Each structure stands twice: as C-alpha cells, then as structure tokens.
Amino acid sequence: MDNESILPQRDHWQYNEPAPGAERFIEEGFDGYRQQARLLLAAPERAPAAFVIGGARSDFTRLNPLLYRLQQQGIGTLAGNLSGHSQASEPGAKDASLASNLQEALRFHQHLDDRSDTVIGHSLGGALALKLAAQRPQVRKLVLICPAVYPDAAHTAPFGPAFTAAIRKPFAFLDCDSYGFLRQFQGRVLLVIGEYDGLNSKVHGQGPGTSAGTRRLAGVERYSPIPEEVTHTLLRSVPAPHVECLMLTDCDHGIAAHLRERPEVADQVAAAVAAFMLD
C-alpha cells in the first residue's frame, strides 16, 4: 500500500505526527476486515528492523517517542494495529481477543526477513511478544516494556467482561506457558519497567497474586496494573546472564506517556534499547 492511500486514515491515529525518516505502510486482509502496519525505515541501517507489538488501547503511534528515536539511530521498526484497541483498528476482528491479536501480529511479522531478530512488546503487547517469539525461532532478542502476562485460558476470551474475569483471578497469570518458553530461550531479554509498576498488592491493601491498581503515593496517583509476582517470575525465568533490567524512576505503568513528557528520558531509553539490539 502506498502512502497516499493511507493518508485519510491518519485522522484516526492517536498521534498524527511526522516521522523523522521514511515510512511505508502495509495493509493485510483478515476474515472480513483489514488492518494496517507502519514500517519506519532507517537510513543508513545499523540493525535490521525490530517488530513492535503495542499495548491495550494503543495503535502503532503510541510508542512514537521511542520508535522515532530508534529510527534516528539507524534502527527501523514495524508495528501493526491490532483489533480491539484503537479507532485506527476498527472495525477489526469480531470478538477480538489475544488469540486474534496474535494471529494479526504473526501475519505482520512475516513482512520482516529472517535478519530481524528483535521483538519489542509493550504492556499487553509483552504477553503477545512472548507468544510470537515461541513460534518464530529467528527471534533472539526481546524488549519487554512494562510487560503483562496472562493465563493461557484468557487468550481466547473476547476482550470485555470475559477477558477481565479471566485475568483477575489471583495468581492466574502463573498458568501460562510463556515462563517455560523463557526458561529454554537461548536469546536475551531487556525488561523496561516503571518504578511504581508491579507494586506489592498486599502492602497496598489488595489480595495476594493481584495488582495494586491505582494508588496515591506522596500525593501522586500511580497506576500499577501489573502484579508484583509477574515481574519477579519473568526475571526468575530468564537465566541471569541473558536478562537486563532498566528501571525508570518516577514512572508507573504509563511508560509511553512518561517518555512523551520527558524527552531526556526517552533519549536514554532509546539509547539503551539500541545498544541492546546492536550488541
């Protein structure tokens, strides 16, 4: 698909802002609907393009503060819109779920050649990145940004009440084969997490094995939807020499907004992700 044919759809993007370099668009047909992806091209290219899976309520522009900086550093990215998360992805799949999102992501990922060995997953996209990497042996590097992990049973539940009920059961997130995948993964993992995400639920008045939710700390509201045990289990599942962790101070789960509001932090995170990919 050429750029001109997709221009009218920019009105539905969360952030309609110019890219620092060349961009191309891909449109894929699914069962009764179509979705688009954006490829940010790097020139000169220092590393093969990374595949990016966004979070809930995101389109492919949500992580612009990171992706645009990577493009400027010679690293391209391909990110697709997934059903059920944004105006840009409507109408999308009927009864959209993690399972349908994964099929969309796998289809878009095929547009990258086998040199592309990095997948970046943000929040809900972290859970999908783990599932995708388990099916694509060329993936050797995972960048998980405030990643979620969901029980395997939740992947077929349509987004809405059924999905919410499936993921709210205490410790349900432990019933997921992604931890087993990580234990045998021969690649490397970079975790990027906010200081105030993954708070201890019991300390903040919630039951064990659940999230702390939104809490007011030192006069500031902090959003912590990721259970503390998810982060700990992810870290324990990756052999120590193969995992790095980047902690963002004064940041909760809203890392995308944090990077947009603090360009100097976005510069540092992009530099860290680029170094991880180029190493």
N, C-alpha and C positions, 0 to 999 in steps of 0.2 A: 504494500500500500504506500502511495507517495504522500508527501507531507500535506499537499493541498487538500486531498480528500479527507484528511482527519481534522483540519483546522476548525471547522464548525463545532467539533466536539470539545474543543478547549474550554468552552463555556461551562462544561460540567466538571472540569478538573478542580481539585481542591486548591491548587496553587498554579495559576496560569502565569508563569514567569519564564523569561527566555533562558535557555540553556547556554552555558559558556562555550559550547562547541557544537559540532554537528549532531543532529538527532535523526533517527529513522523510526518508522512505525511499522508494526506487524499486526495484522488482523487475522484471527483464527475463527473458523466456524465450528460450533459445537452443535448439540442436539436442539435446534430451534432458536439459537441465539448466537451472537458473536461477541468476542472480547478482543481488546487491543493491548499491545505491549509497546513499550518505548525502549529503543536502543540508543544509549548515549555513546557516541563514537569518540575514541581518544586518538589524537594525532600530535606527536608520534605516540605509538602504543608501547607502553613499558611492560604490560602484562595482558594476557587475554581477558576479555570482558568477564565480569562476575555476574552471576544470576541473583536477582533480588526478589524476595517474597515479602510483601508488606503485611502489616498487621490488620486487625479488625478496624472497620470504619476508615480504611485507607485506600487511596488509589496510588498510581505509580509516581505521583508527585510528592507524596508525604515526606519522603526522605531526601528531597532535593538538597537540603543543606549538607548532607553527606555525599550524595551521588554527584552533585555538581563539582564538589571539591576533588573527588576521585577523578572525574573526567579531566580536570585541570592538571592533575598529577600524572596523566597518561594511562589511566585505568578506566575503561568503559564499563557500562552496566546494562543489563537487560532486565526490565521489570514489567510485569503484566498486571492488568486489572483482574481481580477475582470476584466472582459472583457473590452478592450479598453484602458488600462492604462500602459501596460508594455510589453516587449518582453516575459516575463515569462507567460503572459496570452494569447498570440497569439496561434491559430487564434481567439479563443473566439467567442462570440455571433455575429451574423450578425446584423449590425446596432445597435451596443451596445449603451445602454442608462442607465440613472439612474434606470429606471424600471427593466432592465435586471440585473444590478448590485445588486439591492435589492433582486431579486429572488435568485441570486447566494449566497448572504450573508445569507439569510434565510435558505437556504439548508445547508450551512456550520454550521450555528449556531445550527442546530439540533444535531450536534455531541457532544455538551456540555449538561450535565444533568441539571436538574432544580435547582441544588445548585448554578449554575453560574448566578450571578445576576448583573454583571458589563459589560457594553459595552463601548469601547474606540473608538471614531471616530475622524479621523484626516482630517481637511480641507473638501474636498468633502465628505469624509467618515463621517464627522459630520452630514451632511444632511441625509445620509443613516442611521446613528445610530439612529437618531430621528424617522425615519420611521419604522425601525426594532423594536425599543422599544415599539412603539404604537401597534405592533402586538404580542409582547411577554410579557405577564404580569409578568413573573418572573424577568424581568429587573427592578432593584431598584436603580441602580447607573449608571450615565452617566458621562464619562470623555470626554469632547469635546475640542479638541486641534485645535486652530485657526479655528473654525468651519465655514463652509459655510451653507447658507440656500438658497434654490432655489424655484422659484414659482412652484406650483404643475403642471402647464401646461408644464414645462420644463422636467419633469421626463420621459415623453415618447418620447422626441425629441432625435434623434440619435446624438451622440457626433459629433461635427463638426459645420458647419455654422448654422444649425437649432437650435442646443443647445445654441450656442453663442448668436444668435439673441434673444432667449427666455430669457436669463438671463441678458442681457444688458439693458433691458427696465428699466428706472428709477422706483425705488420702487417696481418692480415686485416681489422681494423676500418677500414682505409682504403678498402676496397672497399664503400662504402656511399653511396647517392645523397643522404643527408641533408646532406652537406657542400655538394653542388651546390645543394640547396634553400636552405641558409643564404646562399649567395653571392648569390642573387637575392631573398631575403626582404626585404620592404620594411618590416618591423616592427623591434622592438627585442628584445634578449636580455639577461637578467641571469643570470650564472653565479655560483652559490654553491658554493664548494669548500673542502675542508679543507686546512690547511697540509701535512698529511702524506699526502694522497691524490695520485695522479699522480706518485709518486716516480720518479726516473730508474732504470730497470731495470738498466742496466749498472753504475751506481755500487753497486748492491746485489746484484751477483753473478748477475744474470739476463741472458738474451739480449736483444738489442735488439728493439723492437717488441712487448714483452710487459709484463706488470705486475710490479712489485716484490714483490707479495704481502705477507705479514706479516713485519715486521722489528722487531727490538728496538733502539730508539734511545734513548740516555740512560736505559736501564733501564726503558723503557716500550714495550710492544708496540703497533705501529702497523700498521693494515690499509690497504694501498694496492692495490686490485684494478684501478684504472683506469690504463692505460698513460699515461705522460707525454705521448706523442705524440697521444693522443686530445684532451687538453685544449688542447695547442698548435694542433692542426688546427682545432678548434672556434673558437678565438679568431681564427685567421687567416681563417676562412671568413666571418666577420661583419664588414662594414665598421666601422672603428674608431668612428665617431660613433654607431653603433647598438648597441654592446655595453658592458655594465658588468660588473665582476667584484668579488665580495665574498669575501674570503679570511678564513676562520675560523682563528685561531691556536690552537695546541694541540689540533687536531682532525684526525682521519683521515677515512676514508670513512664512518664511523658517525655522520653528522651528526644523524640522528633521535635517537639516544641522547644525543649531545652536548647537544642542545637540551633534552632532558628533564632532564638532570643539572644544567644551568646555566640557570636561568630568566632571569638577566640577559642572557645571550647570546641566548636565544630572543626576548626583548623587542626586542633590537637587530635581529635578522634579520627579525622580523615588521614592524618599523617600516620597514626598507629595502625589503622586498617591497611593503608598502602604498604607500610613496612611489613606487616604480617603476610600480605599477598606476595610481595616481592622477595621475601626471604626463601 
